[in-house]
Amino acid sequence: MRPIILLLTLLVMPFHATAATLHAEARAATEQQAKREALAALADSILVNVQSESLSHVEGSGKRRDELNISSRSDIPLIGVEINTVKVGGEVLCEARLESGKSLALYTKKLNELLLEISALDQRIAKADRGERHIQLTQALTLIEQYEKYRAVAQLLGETQFTAPPRNRADTETQLRALEKSASSIELAAQLLAKGLKPDGVYIYPAVPHGSHEVTAFGRVMRDRLMQNLASVDSPDKAQSYFKGEYDILDKGVHLTYRLLDTQGNTLETRVAMLAPEALAGMQFKPVTMDFYRLLHEGIAVSSDFRAQVTSNRGGEDLLFDENEEIELLVKLTRPGYFYVVGHVVKKDENFSYLLELSHAASDRRFIRFVNADDVNKWLSIGRFEATPPFGTESIQLIASSDDPIDRLPSHPQGKTDDLYVTAPNALKGIAKTRALKPKRNESDKQYQTEAVLMFTTMAKAKRSAVSR
């Protein structure tokens, strides 16, 4: 069967890191929209450079191997950004710039403030009783996450000296788990996570396993339950805040963390819940694509001179589409160039890679698209699609280059099968095959290649009984 094809031109916005300057550009119909998109592009660029896709795992004991917890642009706090706009024809070109000479002092001040707050809270935790201790540990987790975010940006701006907080994320999470009682149902867990929260216009993401963007059946049901407990909106673009969740799979259940974020990248609240094994009975909660996901992200090719960005009408992270839902995909490149797209299908009964047709050309040109100077830094719609069977997880690998890649396309000896040009009968082999096709870099000719990826999950509509368990 033909999988749902989400045409993703995965690239990332212009990002240039000199000694201490980060900047990005965007073009849009209005000044407000151009500013919003330039800030989003700047956050995306920072995200790539701090290598936010942490692929470490949590051991059965619950001890995490890493502490940095930045997985999307909404995790990037931006302060002291300089905004410059200019009209270009009937559009507005906006540049967002972070310079260490002006911004680093603001980040340093914020880091010092957070250190003081964490230290004061650490002293109170040591003296607190069991009930107060749990509340204060969740507050500490929020502050520690804030500190990690500001530290990541400050480091990109050139800061090298940091004072470690008196407590770290791993120890705080371990202490929280020791105090928690396991929830016997998803409904109870949702009530605990939403208790005391009254955000306006919150967009609730499905919970995803730590180190993956795959949405499982558990993640979808958890989101649906939270939507019953919080006033939510149906799109990130409409949101005034975001509720994002991830979970760790432990020996005795699942430890779930949800964070309430504002639109400036700040963590406002942290909520945690432990779910007992019986709460997960009969429900898929383990990711099935972890090995594939690691390979897809570990070898990704990124160029500071040539980037691009992709989004949808529902954003570009932790994507879940229910049966018959429509998605519009939009693309943005930082400079003129070519791209082609390889799709990877990893489903229960299907596992293969294929070249995506981008035009109706008669030859292999059908797989290649060119973005000219007029369309640089501008969102380009590449179509609307519908989620249809077979359902499961797919990824799109976008390869963009400054020179024509017609001679570097992955071979597709199988020809056209079920309307798809299959490049490999196994998605892991498909990634390796694509990664091997890199152009020789010529400094004088300025030939570059960049890459980006996107994962999404499609599911049949939830049955009433599945959401009300």
N, C-alpha and C positions, 0 to 999 in steps of 0.2 A: 504493500500500500504506500501511497505517496505521503511522506511526513509533512506536517505543516512547515512551510518555508517562511521564516522570518528574515527578510532581507536586511542584514545588518552591515552597515559599513562601519566597522569598528575602528575608529581612529581616535586620536585625542587632540585637544586644542593646542594652539601654539604655546610652547613653554620654553623659556630660555633662562637657564640658571648660569649667570656669570658669577663673580665673586659673591654677590649678595643681592641679585635682582631676579625676581620671578615675575613673569607677566603673561597675559593671555588676551586674546581679542575675540570679538564677536560682532556680527552684523545682524540687524533686525529692523523691523518696520518702525518701531518706536524706541525712544530713548530708554524708557523703563525696561522694556524687554531686552534691549541690547545690554544694559547694565547687569540685569539678572543673569543673562547667558554668559557674559564675560566673567562674572564672579564664579559661576558654575564651572566654566572652563578652567579657571585658575585653580579651583579646588581639585578638579580632575587631574590636572597636571601635577599638583603636589602629591596627590594620591599615588600616582604611578611612581614618582621619585622616592617615596618612602617605602615602596614595595609593600603596600598595605595588605596584599593577599597573603596573609599568614597561613601557611599550610602545615603548621605543627598540629599535633593532636593532643588530646587529653587522655592520659593513662587511666587505667581502672581506678586508681587511688584518687583521681580527681586533680592531680598536680599537672598544671599546664607547663609546657616547655618554653613558652614565650609569654610576654606580657603586653606587647603592643597590640592594641585592639582597634585598628583603624581599617575599615573595610569598604568605605564608600565616601563619596564627596560630602555627604551630610555629616561626616565625622571630622571634617576639616574646619577649624575655627579661623576666620579671617578677620584681622583687626589692622587698622592703619593702612587700608588699601587706598591707593590713589586711583581715581577714575577720570578718564579723559574721553570725551565724545566729540565726534565730528560728523557732519552730514555728508554722505556720499550718494549723489543722485537722490533717489527717493527713500534712501535708507539711512540708518544711523550706525556708524562704526564706533565701537567702544573698546577701550583698552583698560584692563585692570592690572595694576602694578603694585608689587610688594618690594620695597627697598629696605635693606638692613639699616641704612643710615637713619631711617625714620621709623620703621616698624619694629626693628629688633628690640628697641628699648621698651616698647609696649608689651611685647611677648615676655621679656625678662621680668617686667613688673608683675604681669599676671602670674608667672611661674612662682615668684616670691610670695605673692598673696596666697596661692594655692598651697604652697609648702607650709605656711603659717596655719592655714585652716586644717590641713591634714594633721599637723603636729598637735594642735589643740584638741582635735577630735580623738586622736590616738590616746591622749592622756585620759580623756573622759571614758573611752571604751574600757580601759584597764580597770576603772572603778565602777562600771555600770553593772546593774543586775541583768538577769537573762533577757527580760523583755526589752529594756532600753538598749542592751548590747546589740540585739539584732537590728534595731532601727538605726543605731549609730554605725554599724558595719556597712549597711546599705548606703548610708550617707558618705562613708569613707570611700566606698567603691566608686561612687559618682565623682568624687573629687580626684581620686587617683586616675580615673579615665580622662578627666579634664586635663590633668597635669601631663599625661602621656601625649595628648593631642597637641597642646601648646609646645611641648618639648620637641615634637617631630618637626613642626614648622620652624621653630627657632633654630634648630640644627641645620635646616636647609638654608636659612638666612645667614649662616656662618657661625653661630654660637657653638663653642666646644666644651665649655665648662658648665656642668650641671650638678646640683645637689640632689642626692637621692632622697625621696620622702622617707619618713620613719617606718612606714609600712608599705608593702607591695601588693599588687593585685592578687597573686597566687595565694599568699597567706591569708588575705582578707576573705577570698572566696572559700578557702578551706574552713575558716572559722565560721563563716555563715552556714555552710553545709552541716557543720556539727550542731548548730542550733535549730535547724529546720526539721519540721515534721513533713513526711512525704504526703502529698495530696493523692487521694485514692481515685480521683476522677479529673478529667480535663476541665469540667465545669468548675470544680473547686479551685483548681489552679488559676483559671481565668479570673475568678472573683478575687483571689489573693493578689494577682498582678495588677488588677484595675482598682483595687481598694484605695480610696483617697485621691484618685486622679480625676481631674475634671478639665482636661485640655479642650481648647476650642479648635475645631476643624482638624482633628488628628487623622493622619493616614497610617493605617496599621499594616505592617508588612508580615508576611508569613514567617514563622520562626524557621531558621535554617540550621543545619548541623555546623558546629564550629569548623572552620577551614573549608567550607563549601558554600556555593550559592544554589545548591539543589534544593528544591522545595519538595518535601515528603508529604505523605498523607497526614501525618501528625501535624506538620507545620501548617497545612491548610486548615485543618479542623481547629487548631489553636487560634489561628487568625479569626475564623468565623465566630468562635466563642467570645473572643475579646470584642468583636464588633457588636455583640449583644450587650456588652457591659460598658462601652464607651461610645460617645457621639463621634462618629468617624465620617470621613469624606471618601469618595471613590477614586481619587487620583492624587498623586503627589503634588501636581501643579496647583491643586486647590488647597493644599494643606498649610496650616499655620504651625504645625508641629508634626513630628514623626514618632511612631512607636515601633522600634526595631528589635527583633528577637533573635537570639541564637541559643543553641543548647549543646551541652556536653553529654555524651553517652557514657555512663559510669557502670560499675558492676551491679549496682542495685537501683537502677532506674535512670531517669534523665534529669539533669540539672538545667533549668531554663532561666535565662536572663533576658529581660526586656528593658530597653532604655528609651526614655522620652527625650527627644532632641528638638531644639528649636531650629529655625531656618538659617541660623548663623553658625551651626556646627557645635553648639554647646550642649552637653548632657545635663538635662534639668533634673531628672529623677532616674533612679535605678530600682527595678523590681526583680525579685528572684523567687523561684518556686522549684521544689523538688517533686517530681512525679514518680509514684511507686510503679513497679512493673505492671500491676493490675490495671492501672490507668491507661496503659499502652497496649493492652491485650488485643491481639488481632489487627493491630494497626502498624503500617510500615513507618518506622522512624529512623532506620539506618540508611545512610545514603548508598546508592548503588553505583555511583559514578566516581567515587573518590580517587581511584587510581587514574582514571581518565582525566579528572579535573586537575590533579597534580601535574600531569604531563602537559596538559593544555596551557597551564599558567607558568610552569617553571622555565620553559624555553622561549618565552615570548620576546620578540624582537621590538625594541623601542628606540626611536631616534629623537634627539632633542631638537633637530632641525626640521623634522617633518612628522606632524602628528595629526590625529583626527579624533572625532568623537561621534558616538552614536547614542540615540535615545529613542524612546517610544512614548506613546501617550500615557504610559504608566511608569516612566523612568527606565533605568537600565540595570537595576539590581534586584536580586531575589524575585525574579519574575515568575508569576504563575498566571496562566490563562485557563479559564474554565471553558468547557465545550461551547462552541459557537460565539465566543467572545471575539471582538475585533480589535486589532492592534495596528496603529499607524507607526511606521518606522521612519526616522529622520537621521540624516548624516551631515557631518561637517568636517571639512579638511582645512589644514592650515596653509596649504600651498597647492598649486596645480599639481596633479599627479594622476596615476592610474591605480585601479584596484581590482582585485577579483576576490571571490568569496567561496570558501569551502565549508560545507555543512557537515556536521558529525552527529550521527544518530546513535544514541545509546539507550535502547529500550529492552523490555523483557524479551521480545521475539525478533528484534531488529538491531543490527550493529554494523554500521558501514559509514563511509564518507563519500561525499559527492560534490561536484562542481555546480555552482548555482548559476543559472542563466540570467543575465542582466539585460539582454536585448534580444531582438529577433534576427540578428545577423546570421548569415548562412554558415560561417566558419567558426573557428574557436574565438573569434571576436565577440561572440555572444556572451562569453564569460568575463569580458573586460569592460570597464567603464572609465571614462576620463572626466575629471573635474577641472574645468577651466578657471582662469583668473577671476572671471565675473562671479563665480560661485564659491570662491574661497571664503572661509569664515562665515558661511551662511548655512542655515539649516535647509537641507534638501530632502523633501519627502520622497521616499522610494517605494511607497505603496501601502495599501491596507490589506490585511490578511485575516483569515478566520481559523480559529483553533478547531481542528477536526481530527478524528481517529486516524491512525493509532496514536494513543496518548503516551506520554513519557517525557524523557529529558532529551533535549537537543542543544547543540552549541554551534555557534557560527564563528569561524576563524576568518578574519579579514586581513588580507595581505595587500598593502599599498606600497607603491614605489614611484620614484620620480622619473624612472625610465619605463618604457613599454615592456611589460612582462610576458608578451605573447609567446616567447620561446622558453619560458620558465613555468608554464602552467603544469600542474600535476597531470600525469598521463591518465587517460580514462579508457583503457583498452576494452573494457566491457561494453563501451558504447552506451547508447541510451536504453536504460532499463526502467520501466514504470515511470517514464517521463523524467528520469534523473540520470545524470552522467556520473556513474560510480567510479571513484578513484581508488578505493580500497575496500575490501570486504570486512574490514575491522577498523573501528574508529581510532584505536591506538596506533595502528599502522598508518592510518590516514594522516594523523598529526605528524608522525615521524617523516612521512613522505613529503609533506609540505615544508617542514622545517629544513629539509635538506636542499631545497631549491632557493638558495640565497644568491643575489647578484654580487658580482665582484665590485667592491666599492672603489670608485675612482674619485679621488679628492678634487682633481682639477675639473671634472665634469659634474661634481656634486650629485652623484647618483646615490640615493639612499632607499632603504626599505624600512617600513614600520609595520606593526601588526597589532591587532587588538582582538579580543574575544568576548563573547557574550553567551551566557547560559540561560535557558528558559525551560520551564516545565509546563506541560499541558495535561489537564485532567478532565475526566468526565464530570458532569455536574454532580455535586454532592447529594447523596440520598438523605432524606430527612432524618432517618435513623442514625446516620453516620455523624450528623452534626449535633444530635441531641443526646448523645450517650452520656 
